[in-house]
């Protein structure tokens, strides 16, 4: 299991889901996890046990409560990472960076 100190994503190949939270309640958890599972299977990334994942999400939400938040779960071959930050409305476009090393 990986818990990086405020790194946006763990290094290496992986997938991520970003979920909205309100008062430590996760929106659309099932839908996000079905999408993550589909992507993980396509990339041969092992998924964490659901009970462990739910337990870690609960712990992170208790440690970092926000009225409205952004929960990010990243899955890699080495494990998963969870971060929870306050939701901030974007005032400008976002950026996505790709590594020079890609698969497929």
N, C-alpha and C positions, 0 to 999 in steps of 0.2 A: 504494500500500500504506500502511496506517495502523498505527502502533504507539503508541497513546496511553500516556502515563505513568500507569499505574494507574487510568485511568478505567474504570468498569465496562462501558460500552458506548460505541461511537463515536456522535456525534450523527447524527440523521436516521433515515430508514427503513432497517430492516435485519432480519436474522435472526441467531440465534446457536445454537450447540450447546455443551453442556458435557459433557466426557468425563472419566472417571476414569483416572488414571494410577497405575501401581505401578512403582517403580524405573525411571522414565522410559519405560515401555511403555504405550501407549495402548490402552484397552479398547474393543472394538466400533467401531473406526474406520470400517469400511465401512458399517455400519448407520447411524451418525451422518451420514456424508457423503451417503448416499442420501437421508436425510430432509432434509438441508440443501439438496440439489440440487432436490428436489421443491418445497420452500418457495421457493427462489430463483426457480425458473421461474414459480411462481404470482405472485410479486411483481415479476417482471422485473428481478431483481438479478443482475448478471453474476457468475459464479463464477470463482475464480482457477484457473489451470492447476494440475493435480494435482501435478506435479513441484515447482513452486514452493511450493505449500502444504505438501507433505511436507518439503521442505527447511527452510522457516521453522519448522515444528513441531519438527523435529529440533534446530534451533538454539536455540529457546526452551527446550526440555527440557534441553539441555546447559548452558545458562546458568542455569537455575533448577531444579536437581534436587531431588526430594522422594521420600521412601519411598512415600507415598501423596499424590497431588495431584489438583487440579481444573484441567483444561485447558479454557479457554473460547476459542472461535473465533467472532468476530462478522463477518458479511458485510454490506457496504453497497454503494451505488452507487459509492462512492469507492474501495473496496478491501476489505481485511480486517484484523482486529486479532486478535492471539493473546496470551493471558495464561496463566500457569501459577502457581498458588498452592498452598500446602499444604492438604490436605483437612482440614476442621474439621467435626466433628459438630455439627449445629444443636441448640441447647438451647431455642430458641423458634421460632415460626413465621417464615417469611420474608415479605418484602413485595415487591410488584410495583407499579411506578408507571407510569401511562400518561400520555402527553402529551395536551393538549387538542386538538392537531392530529392527526387520524387520517386514514388513507386509507380509501376505500370507504365 
